[in-house]
Amino acid sequence: LEEEARWLRLVGRNFEAWGDVLLPAPLSASPSVLIETLVPGAPIGEYINFAAATASAHDPIRGRARQLSVAQRHYIVQRGVDIYYKMLLADNLMHADLHPGNLLFSADGRGGLGTIGMVDLGMTAVLTASEQHNFIGFLQAVGEGDG
């Protein structure tokens, strides 16, 4: 968990200027324990409606999804892409466990649409030159509709 604390510090510095992207700050770390600050929000996975056609009106996932405005939904998707591209292309890092449970959304933003928190950075890695080249090629192919 000491390694995860190092990733939290590094990625936290990389996103310091992004006022709407939050990471927990490690307070204490050992090989078996990591104590970190709390990042506000609920996992984005709780807002995703996996079963829109069959979910009941009392389904908490569907209820959460209805609570987000169209602007908030757009913000979550766009900012998520921004975060991913920044990590891959600018910072040369890969959060290998970046899924809707490790991204948190809080509507109580800093004057905007909300904040996005990133947690569980234990599976982060620096990309090799070859890996970064391959990711750039992949993104280029997707952008060109070739793939």
N, C-alpha and C positions, 0 to 999 in steps of 0.2 A: 504493500500500500504506500510505501515511501515513493515508489515510482509514479503512482497515480497522483500523489501530492505534487511531484515535480511537473507533471503534465498540467495540473490545475493552475500552477503558478505561471507556466509558460503561456498556455492558451489564454489564461486570464489577462496577461500583459498584452497579448496579441489583439484582444478585443476591448482593451481598456477605453479606447476612444468611442466605442459603440455604446452609447448610453442605454440602449434598449436590449442589449445582450448581456446576460448575467451568468457568472460562474461562481460556484462556491469557492471560498478561500480556505485553504487548508490551515488549520490551527495547530494540529499536532499529528505526527505520523510515525508509525513504527512498522516493522514487517507485517504485523497482524492487525493493526488498528489505525484507522484514519478518522480524525475528527475535523469536521469542516463546517463552515457557516451554512445557514439555511438559505436556499434560493426560493423566493416565492413562486407560487403557481401550481397548476395541476398538469400532469402529463398530457401532452397533446393527444396521445392515444385515447384519452377519455372523451375527447371532443369529436373523434372520428366516428362516423356512423357507418359501421360495417354492414348493417342489415336494414337499410332504409325501407325496403319493401315489406319486410316482415316484422320489424320491431314494433312493440306496443307503445302506446302513448306514454306509458309509465316507465319505459326503459330509460335508466339514467344516462346511458350513452346518447340516446336520441334527444333527451332533454337538454343535455349539455350542448349538443350540436346546434339546437335551436336557439340557444342563448348567445351564440356568436353572430355578430353582424356580418354582412357580406364583406365589409371593409376589413374586419378583423380576420376573417378567413383568408382573404387575399394577402393581408399582411403576414400571417403565419407561413403561408406557402412561399411568398416572395422572400421573406427574411430567412427562412430555412434554406432556400437556394443560395442566398447571399452568404450565409454562414458556411455552407458546404464548399462553395467555390473559393471563398477566402482561405479556408483551411487548406484546400488542395492546391490552389494556384499561387496564392501569395505567400502563405506560411509554409508550404511544402509538408503539410501534416495530414494524416488520415485518422479520423475518429472511427475506429473499426466497429464500434457498437452504437452508432448513431441511428436510433430508431425512435418512434413516437413515445416510448416510455422514458427515454433519456433526454427528451426536450420538454420543457415546462412552459406553459403559457400563463401569464397573469394579465388580466384586463386592467389591473391597477397600475397602469404604466406611468411613465414619467412625462405626462403631458401629451402622450401620443396614443396610439392604438393599443399598446400593451408592451409587455416585455417577454423575451424568450430566454429561458434559462437552459444551460447545457450541463448535464451531470454525467457521472460515471465515465470518466476519461481514462480508465485503467487500460483500455485497449487502444491507445493512441500510438502512432508510429510516425517516424520521419520517412518520407518517401525517397527511394533511390531515384537517381536521374532517369533511369529507364522506366520506373513506375510512373513518375510524373509525366514523362513523354507519352506513355501509353494512355494515361487519363486524359491528357490534352487531346490526343488523337481521337479517343472515344467521344469526348464532348464535341469536338469539331464534326465528327461523322454524324452524331445525333442532330446537331444544329443544321447540317446540310441535308438531313433526311436520308442519310446513307448508312443504314444499319438496322 
